Amino acid sequence: MLDDIFPDDEQDAPPAKLYVAVRCHDTIYRDSVTAKEAPTTPGTYEVEIELDWEDFRGIVELRPYLVRTEARTETGPYASTRNVKVASGDRYEIVVDRWDEDAPPAIDGEEASFSQTQHLPDNGELYYLDFRNEERPKLWINSDHPRIADVLRSEGSVGAEPRMRDVVLDHISYAVWSQLVVRAATAIDRNGDVEYEWQETVLEAFAPDMYDVDDINDAMHLLRDDVRDPNGLARLMPKLDRELQKFVDPQEQLINLMEEGLQI
């Protein structure tokens, strides 16, 4: 396998990190846990993943990925860009039974008819991220689109409807994370602090990689400067788009859907 993804001069110490991606579509949750920092050589690695029950509902997906950690200047048939996924493993699922409805997830979600709900927009939107309670944003899904709502309620991981559900959820989650990052960035004060826990969580997840720095405080100050500078916004959006595409990984679910369609 190493022969396929790393050139000869990198075989002894492959510049790659092994991590496990954690996803929960129902709560729009995305995270990762490092199993092995670079270099990652062939072998078996144990990783302990601690999941906070309050962050999940329904199915939690776990999947390992191998990611390149250093850029390579030489051209050739190998991946050369830093942070590119070069290999993945089997997906595992955990089913979370949320019997305590008084303990909502980090970002709560609910289905409602936008045309029948006064505080929601009624212009045919598919979803709406509600910041009336800034401490706990809430995602609303518009039940006025019954076919889409039915797909989003589908269960399981195999079949045309679950595959379509994953694609739709990736579309929604990309937009939701975009809003959360920008909203949290505008809340950073001159000391690099934010008021709410969700803001801190979102910024810790994205800001260091967006600016390619290890220190979260440095990343917070750089992000604060960009959102307050008209020219900085033009620099910020491509960085955010790059990280969100890497984070949501929409191509994986699209490929799964296309492959499912070929089998019908």
URWOFEN-V678913 format. One record per pair of residues at least 24 apart in sequence whose ideal C-beta (glycine too) atoms are under 8 Angstrom apart, sorted by the first residue. I is the first residue (numbers start at 0). J is the second residue. Records with the same first field share a line. If there is no record, write none. Layout:
BEGIN
I=J / J
END
This chain:
BEGIN
0=41 / 86
1=41
4=65 / 77 / 78 / 85 / 86
5=77 / 85
6=71 / 73 / 75 / 77
9=71
11=40
12=38 / 40
13=37 / 38 / 39 / 40
14=38 / 67 / 68 / 69
15=39 / 65 / 66 / 67 / 68 / 85
16=65 / 66 / 68
17=44 / 63 / 64 / 65 / 66
18=63 / 64 / 66
19=46 / 48 / 61 / 62 / 63 / 64
20=60 / 61 / 62 / 63 / 64 / 248
21=48 / 50 / 59 / 60 / 61
22=59 / 60 / 62
23=54 / 55 / 56 / 57 / 58 / 59 / 60 / 95
24=57 / 58 / 164 / 165 / 168 / 172
25=55 / 56 / 57 / 58 / 104 / 108
26=54 / 55 / 56 / 104 / 105 / 106 / 107 / 108
27=106 / 108 / 138 / 168 / 171 / 172 / 175 / 176
28=54 / 55 / 59 / 104 / 105 / 106
29=172 / 176 / 204 / 246 / 247
30=204
34=63
37=68 / 69
39=65
50=93
52=95 / 102
53=102 / 103 / 104 / 105
54=104 / 105
55=93 / 95 / 97 / 104
56=95 / 97 / 104
57=94 / 95 / 97 / 154
58=92 / 93 / 94 / 95 / 154 / 156
59=92 / 93 / 94 / 95
60=90 / 91 / 92 / 156
61=90 / 91 / 92 / 93
62=87 / 88 / 89 / 90 / 91
63=87 / 88 / 89
64=88
82=208 / 245
84=248
90=156
92=156
103=135
105=197 / 200
106=135 / 136 / 137 / 138 / 175 / 179 / 197
107=135 / 137 / 138
108=137 / 138 / 139 / 140
109=137 / 138 / 139 / 140
110=139 / 140 / 141 / 142 / 148 / 151
111=139 / 140 / 141 / 142
112=141 / 142 / 143
113=139 / 141 / 142 / 143
114=143
125=171
126=171 / 174 / 175
128=174 / 175 / 178 / 179
130=182
133=194 / 195
134=195 / 197
135=197
136=179 / 182 / 197
138=171 / 175
140=171
157=259
158=259
159=256 / 259 / 260 / 263
162=252 / 255 / 256 / 259
163=256
165=252 / 255 / 256
166=249 / 252 / 253 / 256
169=247 / 248 / 249 / 252
170=249
172=247
173=243 / 244 / 247 / 249
176=201 / 205 / 243 / 246 / 247
177=239 / 243
180=205 / 239 / 243
181=226 / 239
184=222 / 223 / 225 / 226 / 235
185=226
187=219 / 220 / 222 / 223 / 226
189=223
191=216 / 219 / 220 / 223
192=219
204=246
205=239 / 242 / 243 / 246
208=242
209=235 / 238 / 239 / 241 / 242
210=238
END
